[in-house]
Amino acid sequence: DSGVTQTPKHLITATGQRVTLRCSPRSGDLSVYWYQQSLDQGLQFLIQYYNGEERAKGNILERFSAQQFPDLHSELNLSSLELGDSALYFCASSTGQANNEQFFGPGTRLTVL
Amino acid sequence: GENVEQHPSTLSVQEGDSAVIKCTYSDSASNYFPWYKQELGKRPQLIIDIRSNVGEKKDQRIAVTLNKTAKHFSLHITETQPEDSAVYFCAASDPYNFNKFYFGSGTKLNVKP
């Protein structure tokens, strides 16, 4: 157990819908990262937050948005869902200090039908 | 931005043999290189990392080497066991945001008993 929690574990929805994925970082970690992993693919970096502020953006679609709240948990919002959005979404956290390990949560498996 | 390439994409070895996975990076300012192991359906977990002021690091059957001049680093697993079967990802830190990693595309290692 990494100490990073993600809910829900599985999510099945229809095209055009909107979903929210939730992540709670390890106690004391200030940085949160979101990654998308499609079937048999690598880890695509989406976005990073540090202490409530957006720090870096990757290949995140305009239909996707995220935020980090004052209690440091983070939410990833996916809207106008398409079949191709079906993937495993991982949240990771780190202390926010340079070159520190990122601890991954168990992931949320999103299936868009 | 940083570009990390990883080879091979799949690797099959006999139990007891050694396995080597190689990665190259593009930005010489990157200074932290973690390796993650992802078992099927599970979260990525850090197995070893190396910083740019070190050329080699070993932890039991796992070792990582770094050649800063050539901008490549490698993971070495000796005396492979079936439980080593997984996908391995290399990563390099973003030179301008040391909290952010660029991941390679992954190597699927299969250790045959």
Chai-1 contact restraints between the chains, C-beta under 6 A:
chainA,res_idxA,chainB,res_idxB,connection_type,confidence,min_distance_angstrom,max_distance_angstrom,comment,restraint_id
A,S31,B,N99,contact,1.0,0.0,6.0,A-B,restraint_1
A,G42,B,F103,contact,1.0,0.0,6.0,A-B,restraint_2
A,G42,B,S105,contact,1.0,0.0,6.0,A-B,restraint_3
A,G42,B,G106,contact,1.0,0.0,6.0,A-B,restraint_4
A,L43,B,F103,contact,1.0,0.0,6.0,A-B,restraint_5
A,Q48,B,K100,contact,1.0,0.0,6.0,A-B,restraint_6
A,A56,B,N97,contact,1.0,0.0,6.0,A-B,restraint_7
A,A56,B,K100,contact,1.0,0.0,6.0,A-B,restraint_8
A,G96,B,N99,contact,1.0,0.0,6.0,A-B,restraint_9
A,A98,B,F98,contact,1.0,0.0,6.0,A-B,restraint_10
A,N99,B,Y32,contact,1.0,0.0,6.0,A-B,restraint_11
A,N99,B,S93,contact,1.0,0.0,6.0,A-B,restraint_12
A,N99,B,F98,contact,1.0,0.0,6.0,A-B,restraint_13
A,E101,B,L46,contact,1.0,0.0,6.0,A-B,restraint_14
A,F104,B,R43,contact,1.0,0.0,6.0,A-B,restraint_15
A,F104,B,P44,contact,1.0,0.0,6.0,A-B,restraint_16
A,P106,B,R43,contact,1.0,0.0,6.0,A-B,restraint_17
A,G107,B,R43,contact,1.0,0.0,6.0,A-B,restraint_18
